[in-house]
Structures are given as C-alpha cells and as structure tokens.
Amino acid sequence: SQEKNTKNNPFSYNERKAMISKALKANKIKSFRIYQIPDLYDDVKWTRYILKNLPKFDIAYSGNEWTIRCLKKHKLKAQKIMLVKGISSTKIRGMMAKNKNWKVFVPKEIIKSVNGIKGAAKIRNLYK
C-alpha cells in the first residue's frame, strides 16, 4: 500500500519492509523479495500493475483472500499464509492504541522495529 500514517496503514512501505525482512531472516528465510504494490481498488488494474511492473515470480504469499483470488484469476501462483485465529494487524494496532500488551502476539524482531520507530506512540496518536 502507498498509504502511511493512517489507522489502517500507520507505517510506511520502508518501515513495513524492514519489519518483514527482519522477521523472515530471523527465521532463516533468505530467498525472498518484497515489492511495493499500490492499492488501486480495482481487480483488473491491480493485477495488470503486477504483471507490468514486477519481475516474473514463482509464487506470491498473502493472508488476503482478495489478493489470492486476483492472482489466481490471472493464472499466477498464490498461496494463503497461515493466520493465527483471533489475531490480526487490526487487533494488534488496537492493542497498541489502548496501551495493552501487544508484544506477546508478534515476533521479537517486529517488537524491536516498532520500538525503534516509536510505532506504538504513532498509533496512539492516530487513534486519538
């Protein structure tokens, strides 16, 4: 998403990319690439953007049903990541906003990244 500093997307692309990269590397996952893909709010335009602007890829991973459906509709390999029941980024952001213990739900690399950019405080300000 190109959004940042919003309730749904409080972190910039670079901040999100750094968090995800650190968590993957800490779990010995080294062969990956992360690309910024804008929210175009249109299935066809969004998929065309990917086909035109991203290099050929073996598989895409997502927890978002819409993303999986769009990719598969255009014969691209996509796999749904396993989500933890009852936990979502929305719920974690809400916990940060209310100063509740969100840290038990995320990897330590994410905690370190969020703390390094004062992410919980940023989210509390966005929720005011």
C-alpha positions in Angstrom: 0.0 0.0 0.0 1.1 3.5 -0.7 -0.7 4.7 2.4 1.1 5.6 5.6 0.3 7.5 8.8 -3.3 6.2 8.7 -5.2 3.9 11.2 -5.1 1.1 8.7 -1.6 1.7 7.5 0.4 3.5 10.2 3.8 2.5 8.8 5.5 3.5 5.6 6.4 0.9 3.0 10.0 1.1 4.0 9.1 0.5 7.7 6.9 -2.5 6.8 9.5 -3.9 4.5 12.2 -3.7 7.2 10.0 -5.4 9.8 9.0 -8.2 7.5 12.6 -8.7 6.2 14.0 -8.9 9.8 11.3 -11.4 10.8 11.9 -13.6 7.8 15.7 -13.6 8.1 15.5 -14.4 11.8 13.5 -17.5 10.7 16.2 -18.5 8.3 14.2 -17.5 5.2 16.7 -15.8 2.9 15.3 -16.2 -0.6 12.6 -13.5 -0.8 11.8 -10.2 -2.4 9.3 -7.6 -1.2 7.7 -5.1 -3.6 5.6 -2.1 -3.1 2.3 -2.5 -4.8 -0.1 0.4 -4.7 -3.7 0.0 -3.7 -5.6 0.6 -6.9 -9.1 -0.6 -5.7 -9.7 -2.4 -9.0 -9.0 -6.1 -9.5 -8.0 -5.7 -13.2 -5.9 -2.6 -12.8 -4.2 -4.1 -9.7 -3.3 -7.3 -11.4 -2.2 -5.5 -14.6 0.1 -3.4 -12.5 1.8 -6.5 -11.0 2.2 -8.2 -14.4 3.7 -5.0 -15.9 5.9 -3.7 -13.1 7.1 -6.7 -11.1 9.6 -9.3 -12.3 8.3 -12.8 -13.0 7.9 -14.7 -9.7 7.3 -18.3 -8.7 4.7 -17.7 -6.0 3.1 -14.9 -4.0 2.1 -15.3 -0.4 -0.7 -13.4 1.2 -3.2 -13.6 4.0 -5.7 -11.6 2.0 -8.4 -13.5 0.1 -8.9 -10.7 -2.4 -5.2 -10.8 -3.3 -5.1 -14.6 -3.7 -8.3 -14.5 -5.9 -6.9 -11.8 -8.2 -3.6 -13.5 -8.7 -5.1 -17.0 -9.3 -7.7 -15.5 -11.7 -4.8 -14.5 -13.9 -3.1 -17.9 -13.6 -0.4 -16.7 -11.2 0.6 -18.9 -8.3 -0.5 -17.7 -4.9 -0.7 -19.3 -1.5 -2.6 -18.2 1.5 -0.4 -17.8 4.6 -1.5 -19.4 7.8 -3.1 -16.8 10.0 -3.4 -17.1 13.8 -7.0 -17.4 14.8 -8.2 -14.3 16.7 -5.0 -12.2 15.8 -4.8 -9.6 13.1 -2.9 -6.5 12.4 -6.0 -4.5 13.1 -6.4 -6.1 16.5 -2.7 -5.6 17.3 -2.9 -1.9 16.3 -5.9 -1.5 18.5 -4.0 -3.0 21.4 -1.1 -0.6 20.8 -3.6 2.3 20.7 -5.0 1.3 24.1 -1.6 0.6 25.6 -2.4 -3.1 26.0 0.2 -5.9 25.8 0.5 -6.4 22.0 4.1 -7.7 22.2 3.1 -11.3 23.0 1.5 -11.6 19.6 4.4 -10.6 17.3 8.0 -11.8 16.8 10.7 -10.1 18.7 12.1 -8.6 15.5 8.8 -6.8 15.0 8.8 -5.5 18.6 12.4 -4.2 18.1 11.4 -2.5 14.9 8.2 -0.9 16.2 10.0 0.3 19.3 12.8 1.7 17.2 10.4 4.0 15.3 8.2 4.7 18.3 5.4 2.9 16.4 3.1 2.3 19.3 3.1 6.0 20.2 2.5 6.8 16.5 -0.5 4.5 16.5 -1.9 6.0 19.8 -1.7 9.4 18.1 -3.6 8.2 15.0 -6.3 6.7 17.2 -7.0 10.0 19.1 
